[in-house]
């Protein structure tokens, strides 16, 4: 994972600085604005497309799911942040994080730093 400048993580704590923290899967998503007939604006996150899947095994490290593991635990183990489970979900790909670990013995891919999945 690349280093984050101290001021960047400090900005994450300021309400309104940007809608999602840098660690969020939605940080780089485009924000849209819908204006109703009454003139009220509603901001929303535009559709987020998944990054390209790994082209070969070299883009991910293998992990064999153990009984009782959860996606947030894998986020903590591999990225030091349980909220980074989404990077693993994107690399496999699954919509529901429970799909990653529901089957003990399943082999999943963990994205490598700089491998194009998320902010690594």
C-alpha positions as CSV (number, residue, x, y, z in Angstrom):
1,X,0.0,0.0,0.0
2,X,1.3,3.4,-0.9
3,X,2.0,5.9,1.8
4,X,-0.6,8.6,2.6
5,X,0.5,12.1,3.4
6,X,-0.4,13.1,7.0
7,X,-2.5,16.0,5.8
8,X,-4.5,13.7,3.5
9,X,-5.7,11.4,6.3
10,X,-6.4,14.5,8.4
11,X,-8.7,15.8,5.7
12,X,-10.7,12.6,6.0
13,X,-11.8,13.7,9.5
14,X,-13.2,17.1,8.3
15,X,-16.9,16.9,7.4
16,X,-17.4,18.1,3.9
17,X,-13.8,17.9,2.8
18,X,-14.8,15.0,0.5
19,X,-17.7,12.7,0.8
20,X,-15.8,9.5,1.4
21,X,-12.5,8.7,3.1
22,X,-9.5,7.6,1.0
23,X,-9.9,4.1,2.3
24,X,-13.5,3.8,0.9
25,X,-14.3,2.0,-2.3
26,X,-16.3,5.1,-3.2
27,X,-13.5,7.7,-2.7
28,X,-12.9,8.1,-6.5
29,X,-16.5,7.6,-7.5
30,X,-18.1,10.5,-9.3
31,X,-20.8,12.4,-7.3
32,X,-23.9,13.3,-9.3
33,X,-26.6,15.9,-8.4
34,X,-30.3,15.4,-9.1
35,X,-32.4,18.5,-9.0
36,X,-36.1,17.9,-8.3
37,X,-39.0,19.9,-9.7
38,X,-39.1,21.8,-6.4
39,X,-35.4,22.8,-6.9
40,X,-34.1,20.6,-4.1
41,X,-30.7,19.1,-5.0
42,X,-29.9,15.5,-4.0
43,X,-26.3,14.3,-4.3
44,X,-25.6,10.7,-5.0
45,X,-22.7,8.5,-5.9
46,X,-22.7,7.5,-9.6
47,X,-22.3,3.9,-10.5
48,X,-19.0,2.5,-9.6
49,X,-17.6,0.0,-12.1
50,X,-15.3,-2.8,-10.9
51,X,-11.7,-2.7,-11.9
52,X,-10.5,-5.2,-14.5
53,X,-10.1,-8.7,-13.1
54,X,-6.6,-10.1,-12.7
55,X,-5.2,-11.3,-16.0
56,X,-3.0,-13.9,-14.4
57,X,-2.2,-15.4,-11.0
58,X,0.6,-12.9,-10.6
59,X,-1.9,-10.1,-9.8
60,X,-3.1,-11.8,-6.6
61,X,-1.8,-13.9,-3.8
62,X,-3.7,-17.1,-3.0
63,X,-5.6,-17.5,0.2
64,X,-7.4,-20.7,1.3
65,X,-10.5,-19.8,3.3
66,X,-10.6,-21.3,6.8
67,X,-13.8,-22.2,8.7
68,X,-15.1,-19.1,10.5
69,X,-13.1,-16.5,8.6
70,X,-14.8,-13.3,7.6
71,X,-14.0,-10.8,4.9
72,X,-13.3,-8.0,7.5
73,X,-10.8,-10.3,9.2
74,X,-9.0,-10.8,5.8
75,X,-9.0,-7.0,5.3
76,X,-7.3,-6.6,8.6
77,X,-4.8,-9.4,8.0
78,X,-3.7,-8.4,4.5
79,X,-4.2,-4.6,4.5
80,X,-4.2,-3.6,8.2
81,X,-7.7,-2.3,8.0
82,X,-10.9,-4.4,8.3
83,X,-12.7,-1.9,6.1
84,X,-10.5,-2.9,3.1
85,X,-12.4,-6.2,2.6
86,X,-13.9,-4.6,-0.5
87,X,-10.5,-4.8,-2.3
88,X,-10.6,-8.6,-1.9
89,X,-14.2,-8.7,-3.0
90,X,-13.4,-6.7,-6.1
91,X,-10.5,-9.0,-7.0
92,X,-12.6,-12.2,-6.9
93,X,-15.4,-10.6,-7.8
94,X,-18.3,-10.9,-5.4
95,X,-21.0,-8.5,-4.5
96,X,-21.7,-9.8,-0.9
97,X,-18.6,-10.1,1.3
98,X,-20.0,-13.2,2.9
99,X,-19.5,-15.0,-0.4
100,X,-15.8,-14.7,0.0
101,X,-15.6,-16.9,3.1
102,X,-18.9,-18.9,3.1
103,X,-17.1,-22.0,1.8
104,X,-14.1,-23.3,3.8
105,X,-11.4,-24.6,1.5
106,X,-12.2,-22.1,-1.3
107,X,-9.2,-20.5,-2.9
108,X,-9.6,-16.7,-3.3
109,X,-7.1,-14.1,-4.6
110,X,-5.8,-11.3,-2.4
111,X,-4.8,-8.3,-4.5
112,X,-1.1,-7.4,-4.3
113,X,0.0,-3.9,-3.5
114,X,0.1,-1.9,-6.8
115,X,-1.9,-4.5,-8.6
116,X,-4.6,-2.2,-9.7
117,X,-7.3,-3.0,-7.1
118,X,-8.3,-0.1,-5.1
119,X,-5.7,2.2,-3.6
120,X,-2.9,-0.3,-3.1
